[in-house]
Amino acid sequence: MADAKVIPFDDDRSRGNRRRAKTESAPAGEVQPLPLRGPAAREDDLEDDPVTPPAASGRQTSVRSSAGDERGGEDGAGDGGLERRVAAGLSFLRRRLTGDYEVDDFGFDAELTDQVLMSLLRPVYEKYFRVEVKGVENIPAEGGALIVANHSGTLPLDGLMMQVAVHDHHPADRHLRLLAADLVFVLPVVNELARKLGHTLACAEDAERLLAQGELVGVMPEGFKGIGKPFGERYKLQRFGRGGFVSTALRQGAPIVPCSIVGAEEIYPMIGNSKTLARLLGFPYFPLTPTFPWLGPLGAVPLPTKWTIQFGEPIPTDGYAPEAAEDPVLMFNLTDQVREQIQHTLYKLLVQRRSVFF
């Protein structure tokens, strides 16, 4: 920067003449540059020619630079996140192709479930059925527990949605191991997918093994009686079997968590059952709905109902003696208690529901 010209204190007249000369010579409307001032002139000219302090200008430049750095950092982080996702995906594919992954004794593939299967189910869960979850804090953070739910909907989508609800909403990211009917494990493709998702045969031995390993086990005691009931009997719980799930929980001292699901009953309104076709195909029932089989494959698309899944307060079983599992009266009482709690919650949720679809 050029050295500022020093103006003597006693030369006020000459300074005024110079300033007037500059003003007169400037064209009208032209913005004039600020005059250079030295230390001596700063006190006299401050009121006439206010200037933004250099320090303030420096701060503004610094702020803009910092903002630019932050945006650049965010862009870099986004690029880095994308690179990490791509690398993780390639690593996942390599492990699948080389067989370098683990499954448990039941065929459960945790990595495939987390990375692929849950990702496929999640849009149906979040966008299509718009599932609302309540009471997930009633599910234990660790240790074995038995989740008992109502069963409905013609096709067992309620079990899958309950599985996503536990996985995505529980603070401990726990997996729900569902007990499934024999039919699931004889159907091609469905058999493999069910095993990978952690489903296992609905028998006391498998359930006890899972509970002993500290797993969350899901069971729907109504079975085909619940999922295949007519639309006119919706939200009316069917018989809960002989209470085998209660006996299993008592042997392991695992708490029983009642679960009520609203919304599944209306996805396929079952108005009839073709028993002849069911016998020919080896199915427990063959549903007839307003859209299926009349519309062909399009009729198999479920209606987009609004779902609510509520987990109730757990019923403890660890306070009973080991021989309590063989007491038929106790098993009947606990089974009835669980059933009544689920039924009461269903009625309460139905009263609170504004619409089937909203």
C-alpha positions in Angstrom: 0.0 0.0 0.0 1.3 3.5 -0.8 2.3 5.7 2.1 -0.4 8.1 3.3 0.3 11.7 2.8 0.8 13.6 6.0 -1.2 16.8 6.2 -0.1 19.5 8.7 -2.5 20.4 11.5 -2.3 24.1 10.7 -3.1 23.7 7.0 -6.9 23.5 7.3 -7.5 26.1 4.5 -5.5 24.2 1.9 -7.2 20.9 2.9 -10.6 22.5 2.5 -9.7 23.9 -0.9 -8.5 20.5 -2.1 -11.7 18.8 -0.9 -13.9 21.4 -2.7 -11.9 21.1 -5.8 -12.4 17.4 -6.0 -16.1 17.8 -5.4 -16.6 20.4 -8.1 -14.6 18.4 -10.7 -16.5 15.2 -10.2 -19.5 14.5 -12.5 -22.9 14.5 -11.0 -24.1 11.1 -9.7 -20.7 9.5 -9.9 -19.6 7.6 -6.8 -16.3 8.9 -5.6 -13.7 6.7 -3.9 -13.0 7.3 -0.2 -10.0 9.5 0.4 -6.9 8.1 1.9 -6.4 9.2 5.5 -3.5 9.2 7.7 -3.4 9.0 11.5 -3.6 12.8 11.8 -6.7 13.2 9.6 -8.8 10.4 11.2 -10.2 12.5 14.0 -11.2 15.4 11.8 -12.8 13.3 8.9 -14.6 10.6 10.9 -17.9 12.4 10.9 -17.7 13.5 7.3 -16.5 10.2 5.8 -17.5 7.2 7.8 -15.5 4.1 6.8 -16.2 0.5 7.8 -13.4 -0.6 10.1 -10.9 -3.0 8.4 -11.4 -5.4 11.3 -15.1 -5.8 10.5 -14.4 -6.4 6.8 -11.9 -9.1 7.8 -14.5 -10.8 10.1 -17.0 -10.9 7.2 -14.5 -12.4 4.9 -13.6 -14.9 7.6 -17.2 -15.9 8.1 -17.8 -16.4 4.4 -14.6 -18.5 4.2 -15.7 -20.6 7.1 -19.2 -21.1 5.6 -17.6 -22.2 2.3 -15.3 -24.6 4.2 -18.3 -26.1 6.0 -20.2 -26.6 2.8 -17.1 -28.2 1.2 -16.7 -30.4 4.3 -20.4 -31.5 4.0 -20.0 -32.3 0.3 -16.9 -34.2 1.1 -18.7 -36.1 3.9 -21.5 -36.9 1.5 -19.0 -38.2 -1.1 -17.3 -40.2 1.6 -20.6 -41.6 2.8 -21.5 -42.7 -0.7 -18.1 -44.3 -1.1 -18.5 -46.2 2.1 -21.9 -47.5 1.1 -20.6 -48.6 -2.2 -17.6 -50.3 -0.5 -19.9 -52.0 2.0 -22.2 -53.2 -0.8 -19.3 -54.7 -2.7 -18.0 -56.3 0.4 -21.4 -57.8 1.1 -21.6 -59.2 -2.4 -18.2 -60.7 -2.1 -19.1 -62.5 1.1 -22.3 -63.9 -0.4 -20.5 -65.2 -3.5 -17.6 -66.7 -1.5 -19.9 -68.1 1.2 -18.1 -66.2 3.9 -21.1 -65.5 6.1 -22.7 -67.1 9.2 -26.1 -68.6 9.8 -27.3 -70.2 13.1 -28.6 -73.7 13.7 -32.1 -72.6 12.5 -30.8 -71.1 9.3 -31.2 -67.5 10.4 -29.0 -65.1 8.4 -28.7 -61.9 10.4 -26.6 -60.1 7.7 -29.0 -60.9 4.9 -32.0 -60.0 7.0 -30.5 -56.6 8.0 -29.0 -55.6 4.6 -31.6 -57.0 2.2 -34.8 -58.5 3.5 -35.6 -55.8 6.0 -34.9 -53.2 3.3 -37.4 -54.9 1.0 -40.1 -55.1 3.7 -39.6 -51.6 5.1 -41.3 -49.6 2.2 -44.4 -51.8 2.6 -44.2 -51.2 6.4 -43.6 -47.4 6.3 -45.3 -46.2 3.1 -48.0 -48.7 2.2 -49.4 -49.8 5.6 -48.0 -46.8 7.5 -47.6 -48.9 10.6 -47.8 -47.1 14.0 -46.1 -48.8 16.8 -47.0 -48.4 20.5 -45.5 -49.9 23.7 -42.2 -51.1 22.2 -40.6 -50.3 25.5 -42.5 -53.2 27.0 -40.2 -55.6 25.1 -37.2 -56.5 27.2 -33.8 -55.1 26.1 -32.1 -58.4 26.6 -32.9 -62.0 27.5 -35.6 -64.3 26.2 -39.2 -63.2 25.9 -42.3 -64.6 24.2 -44.4 -62.2 22.1 -48.0 -63.4 21.6 -50.1 -61.7 18.9 -53.4 -62.1 17.2 -53.3 -63.5 13.6 -55.4 -62.2 10.7 -55.3 -61.0 7.1 -55.7 -64.2 4.9 -52.0 -64.0 4.2 -49.5 -63.8 7.1 -48.3 -60.3 6.4 -49.0 -59.4 10.0 -46.1 -61.5 11.3 -43.7 -59.8 8.9 -44.8 -56.4 9.8 -44.5 -57.2 13.5 -40.9 -58.4 12.8 -40.1 -55.1 11.1 -41.6 -53.2 14.0 -39.4 -54.9 16.6 -36.3 -54.6 14.5 -36.7 -50.9 13.6 -38.2 -49.5 16.8 -36.6 -51.4 19.6 -33.7 -49.5 21.1 -31.6 -52.7 21.2 -32.3 -53.5 17.5 -33.5 -57.0 18.5 -34.6 -59.6 16.0 -38.0 -61.4 16.4 -37.9 -65.1 15.7 -41.3 -66.2 14.5 -42.8 -69.6 15.0 -44.3 -70.6 11.6 -46.7 -73.4 10.5 -45.5 -76.5 8.7 -47.0 -75.2 5.4 -44.4 -72.4 5.3 -41.5 -74.8 5.2 -42.8 -76.9 2.3 -43.4 -74.1 -0.1 -40.6 -73.5 -2.6 -38.7 -70.1 -2.2 -40.9 -69.2 0.9 -39.1 -72.0 2.8 -35.7 -70.5 2.2 -36.7 -66.9 2.8 -38.5 -67.8 6.1 -35.4 -69.6 7.3 -33.2 -66.6 6.4 -35.5 -64.3 8.3 -35.2 -66.3 11.4 -38.5 -68.2 11.3 -38.6 -71.7 12.6 -41.1 -74.6 13.1 -43.9 -73.9 15.6 -43.0 -76.6 18.1 -42.1 -76.4 21.8 -38.6 -77.8 21.3 -37.5 -75.0 18.9 -39.2 -72.3 21.0 -37.5 -73.4 24.2 -34.1 -73.5 22.5 -34.5 -70.0 21.2 -35.7 -68.7 24.6 -32.8 -70.4 26.3 -30.4 -68.6 23.9 -32.0 -65.2 25.0 -33.9 -64.6 21.8 -37.2 -62.9 21.2 -39.8 -65.5 20.0 -43.0 -64.5 18.3 -46.1 -66.8 18.2 -49.6 -66.4 16.9 -51.7 -69.1 18.7 -54.8 -68.7 16.6 -53.0 -70.3 13.6 -55.0 -70.9 10.5 -58.2 -70.4 12.5 -57.3 -66.8 12.9 -55.8 -65.9 9.6 -58.5 -67.8 7.6 -61.6 -66.6 9.4 -64.4 -64.8 7.5 -64.4 -61.0 7.3 -67.6 -60.9 9.4 -65.6 -62.3 12.4 -62.8 -59.8 12.1 -61.1 -58.8 15.4 -62.8 -61.6 17.3 -60.0 -63.8 18.6 -60.3 -67.5 18.0 -59.3 -70.3 20.3 -55.6 -70.1 21.5 -55.0 -73.8 21.3 -54.1 -75.8 24.4 -51.8 -73.2 25.9 -48.6 -74.7 24.7 -46.9 -71.3 24.4 -47.6 -70.7 28.1 -46.0 -74.0 29.1 -42.9 -73.0 27.0 -42.6 -69.7 28.7 -43.0 -71.2 32.2 -40.2 -73.7 31.5 -37.8 -71.0 30.5 -39.1 -68.3 33.0 -39.5 -66.0 30.0 -42.0 -63.1 30.2 -45.0 -63.1 27.9 -45.6 -59.9 25.9 -49.2 -59.6 24.5 -49.3 -57.9 21.1 -52.4 -56.5 19.3 -52.4 -55.8 15.6 -55.1 -53.6 14.0 -55.3 -53.1 10.2 -54.5 -56.6 8.9 -58.0 -57.9 9.0 -59.1 -55.6 6.1 -56.2 -56.1 3.6 -58.0 -59.2 2.1 -61.6 -59.1 3.1 -62.4 -62.9 3.0 -66.0 -63.3 1.9 -65.9 -66.9 1.0 -63.8 -70.1 1.2 -63.5 -72.6 -1.7 -63.0 -75.8 0.2 -62.7 -77.9 -3.0 -59.8 -75.8 -4.3 -58.2 -75.9 -0.9 -58.3 -79.7 -0.8 -56.9 -79.9 -4.3 -54.0 -77.5 -3.6 -53.4 -78.9 -0.1 -54.1 -75.6 1.6 -56.1 -75.1 4.8 -58.4 -72.7 3.0 -58.8 -71.0 -0.4 -59.9 -67.4 0.1 -62.5 -65.6 -2.0 -62.3 -61.8 -1.7 -64.0 -59.0 -3.6 -60.9 -58.9 -5.9 -59.4 -62.4 -5.8 -59.5 -64.5 -7.9 -61.7 -62.4 -10.1 -59.0 -59.9 -11.0 -56.2 -62.4 -11.4 -52.8 -61.4 -10.1 -54.1 -57.8 -9.5 -56.6 -59.2 -7.0 -53.6 -60.5 -4.8 -52.6 -56.9 -4.1 -53.5 -56.1 -0.5 -55.6 -53.0 0.3 -53.6 -50.1 1.8 -55.0 -50.1 5.3 -53.6 -48.1 8.2 -52.0 -50.4 10.8 -51.4 -50.1 14.5 -49.2 -52.6 16.5 -49.3 -52.3 20.2 -47.2 -54.3 22.6 -48.7 -54.7 26.0 -47.2 -54.9 29.5 -45.3 -58.2 30.0 -46.7 -61.0 32.1 -43.8 -62.4 34.2 -43.4 -66.2 34.6 -40.2 -66.5 36.5 -42.0 -66.5 39.8 -43.5 -69.9 39.3 -42.0 -73.2 40.3 -40.5 -75.5 37.6 -43.4 -78.0 37.9 -45.9 -75.2 37.1 -45.4 -75.9 33.4 -47.3 -79.1 33.9 -50.3 -77.6 35.8 -53.2 -77.5 33.4 -55.2 -75.0 35.5 -52.4 -72.5 35.6 -51.8 -72.8 31.9 -55.5 -72.3 31.2 -55.6 -69.2 33.5 -52.5 -67.6 31.9 -53.6 -68.4 28.4 -57.0 -66.8 29.1 -55.3 -63.8 30.7 -53.1 -63.2 27.6 -56.1 -63.7 25.3 -58.3 -61.3 27.2 -55.6 -58.6 27.3 -55.1 -58.8 23.5 -58.8 -58.7 22.8 -59.4 -55.8 25.1 -56.6 -53.8 23.4 -58.0 -54.6 20.0 -61.4 -53.2 21.0 -59.7 -50.1 22.4 -57.6 -49.5 19.3 -60.7 -50.0 17.1 -62.5 -47.3 19.0 -59.6 -44.9 18.6 -59.2 -45.6 14.9 -60.5 -42.8 12.6 -60.7 -44.8 9.4 -59.6 -48.2 8.0 -57.4 -46.4 5.5 -56.3 -43.2 7.4 
